Amino acid sequence: MHVSHLTLRDFRSYELTEVELEAGVTAFVGLNGQGKTNLVEAVDYLSRLQSHRVATDAPLVRAGADQALIRAAVVREGRTATLEVEINAGRANRARINKSPLPRTRDLVGVVRTVVFSPEDLVLVKGDPAERRRFLDDLLVLRTPRLAGVRADYERVLRQRNTLLKSARAHRGGRDGMLATLSVWDEQLARAGAEILAERLALVESLAPYVGKCYRAIAQRRSAHAFASRDDAEIAYRSSFDLGELAAPAPEGVDLRPLLERAILDEIERRRSDELDRAVSLVGPHRDELVLTLAGGGQQLPVKGYASHGESWSFALALRLAAYDLLRADGDDPILILDDVFAELDATRREQLADLVAGAEQVLVTAAVGADVPEVLRGARYRVAGGEVTRE
């Protein structure tokens, strides 16, 4: 899978630009603030309908415009499809495939798949648990696009439930009626939460071997005798409450969702007084954690707090590479986007990362300095300056 043509209209800094692309490596080189990241951000947006840089769509629409347009010709198994999304300021976005409108914009998710490496990736290791949950959920949606709806439903129910909990705390005298309403939201939260939880548990089980393999490949030095001090990377899922046997991989053909739903409801009932006192939902996948550890001193130590800066970067890169390998195992080469990542790495890690991704069907690279891009990723190159994109 690769993008062969990209059109942007009123997207970020671009009033109108068109770029011809091809399979293999394409590098966009230019000083910071010239618009090179905007190009790859647009490709990633088509994949997830989210930016890897900002939380909302508003900054994506060029100042003074009412609407931004991203259009891409995507080649898959020799056939080309045109994907298009309109980003509307203050209104619902719209999406099309081959000029045919989609019933829901989110139906575009996963048609083209991307994996992005960026300087912000260090938050996957050093940031809050929400960053790691987002990493898992974004990957889930790329693999199974229908989960975008489940995720949206869960977030909606969670907001409504938290609002009701705040009201119950503020009006202690009239809690009985509120508690009856709360039980309805409990059921909805447990139902959507059980599906997300079951999918996350299965994903972590599938992803874990790739993380270990990718970390070793990145952390290993080129010389035969020098290695990172901790080179056994592991990931594990930690729920907001003890799942017991439900945390283990389900036997083939066994649907864990009803059991997880019941477990969530039981835990909500057990934590009822705590939730009412604190006016916040304390049970569910929104409170869970992806635990990252490295071997050291005969035990697995948490990366956050124990790993060096270089080891933290290696783990962050391993998570992204593992996501790429898992998506590739599903049958498609995702488009790899390396957004200003080489400036953050030492020379050894640059070369190792480049070697690992060079065989991808399409790699899009941004760099402020062309010399930062390793020679193995030498391919088509565009100069980006003053809103102009020029092929060298």
C-alpha positions, 0 to 999 in steps of 0.5 A, a space after each residue: 500500500 502506498 500513496 501516489 498523489 496527495 492534494 491539500 487545500 486550506 490544510 494547515 499552512 497550504 492554500 493549495 499544493 499537490 505532490 506526486 509520490 511513489 513507493 519506497 522512500 520520500 524525504 521532505 527536507 526544510 527548516 522548521 516551520 516551513 510545512 514539511 510535517 503538515 504533508 505527512 500529518 495529512 497522510 496520517 489523518 486519512 488513516 485515523 481521522 486524528 492528528 498525531 500533533 493536536 487533539 482537535 481538528 480546528 488547527 488543521 484548517 488554514 487561518 481564514 478558511 472554513 474548510 480543509 481538504 485532504 485527497 490522496 490516491 492510494 495504490 493497493 495491490 495494483 489498484 488505485 482508490 481516491 480517498 478524500 476528507 473534508 475538515 469543516 470548522 464548526 460542522 461535521 466532517 465528510 469523507 468520500 472514496 472514489 467520489 462516493 460519500 461515506 455514510 459516516 466519516 469514521 468509515 474511512 478509518 483503516 482504509 489506509 494504515 499508517 504508523 508514525 514515529 515522531 519526537 513526541 513518541 517519548 511520552 509513550 514511555 515517560 508520559 501518563 498512562 493515558 498516552 499508552 492507552 491511546 497507543 493501544 486504542 489507535 492500533 485496535 481501531 486500525 486493525 478493527 475499524 468498527 471499534 472506533 464506534 465502540 470507543 466513541 460510545 464508551 467515551 460518551 457514556 463515561 462523560 454522562 456517568 461522571 456528570 451524574 456522579 458529580 450531581 449526586 455528590 452535590 445533591 446528597 438528599 436526592 440521591 435515590 433517583 440518581 442512583 437508579 439512573 446511574 445503574 443504567 449508565 453502569 450497564 452501558 459502561 460495562 458493556 462497552 468497557 468489556 469489549 474494549 478490555 477484551 480487545 486490549 487484552 488480546 492485542 497486548 498478547 499479540 503485540 508483546 513478542 514483537 516489542 521484545 524482538 524490536 527492542 533487541 534489534 534497536 538496542 543492540 550496538 553494531 559492534 558484536 560485544 556492546 549491548 544496551 544494559 537492559 535488553 529484555 523488553 516486556 509489556 503487560 496489561 494492568 486493569 483497574 481491578 484484579 481480573 483474576 483468570 480473566 486476564 489470561 488469554 481466552 481459549 479459542 472460541 471462548 468469548 470473554 466479553 460477558 464475563 468481563 462485563 459482569 466483572 466490571 459491574 461487580 467492581 462498580 458495585 463494590 466501589 460505589 461509595 468511593 465513586 460517589 464521594 469522589 464524583 468520578 468513575 473509578 472502574 473501567 478501561 479508562 483507568 487501565 495501564 500498559 506496563 513497560 519493563 526492561 530486564 535489570 538485576 535479574 528482574 523486570 524493572 519499570 521503564 519509567 524511572 529506571 531506564 536511561 534516556 537512550 533506553 527510553 527512546 529505544 523502547 518508544 521506537 520498539 512500540 512503534 515498530 512492533 505496531 508496524 510489524 503486527 499490522 504487516 502480519 495482518 496482510 498489508 504494509 502500512 505507510 511508515 512516517 518518520 517525522 523529524 525523528 532522526 534529529 532526536 536519535 544518536 548516530 547508532 540508533 539512526 542507522 539501526 532504525 533506518 535499517 529496520 524500516 528501509 524495506 517498507 513499501 512506503 516510507 515518508 521522512 521529514 528532516 530539517 537537515 538532509 544529512 540527518 537522513 541515513 544513506 539507506 533511506 536515500 530516495 526521492 527528496 523534496 525541498 519544502 520552503 515558504 509553502 512551496 514543495 519542490 522535488 530535488 
